[in-house]
Amino acid sequence: MVAEKIKSLREKNNLTQSALAKKLNVTRSSVNAWEMGISVPSTSLLVDIAKLFHVSTDYLLGITPTASLDVSGLNEQEIILIYGLVEYFKSCRK
């Protein structure tokens, strides 16, 4: 589960394994091992990955099925627009 989430988030953000490794200050082989399911990141690295990709650790661990969106710092009108876009994209997939 964690392996798939990390790989998916990395690819969605157009990062290579090497680029992600550099951002997390780990080796590329560590990232590869996570994505292959050979090992899992430490707790502190899971937190760093969640922060980097703006998702919750629960999402990374497969506890919650959806990613979260941090809207802190946005005003009420901006938040309404963001939620409107999310609903629009959901409706396009039906």
C-alpha positions, 0 to 999 in steps of 0.5 A: 500500500505505502509502496504504491502511494509513494510511487504514484505521488512521485510520478504525479509530481514528475519526480524521478526516484533520484529527485525524490531521494535528494529532497528527502536526503536519502539514497535513490536505492532507498526510494526504489526499495520503498516503491518495490515494497522491499522496505518502508520509510521510517516514521519521520520519513513518512511525515516528510513524504506526507508534507512534501506531497501535501497528503496525510500520513493516514493516506500514505498508510492506506488508512484513509482512501483519499488525499487531503487538501490544505486550504489554510491561508486561503480566504473563504471565497478561494476555498469555495472556488477550490471545492467547486473545482473539485466537484467539477472534476468529480462530475466529469469522471462520471 
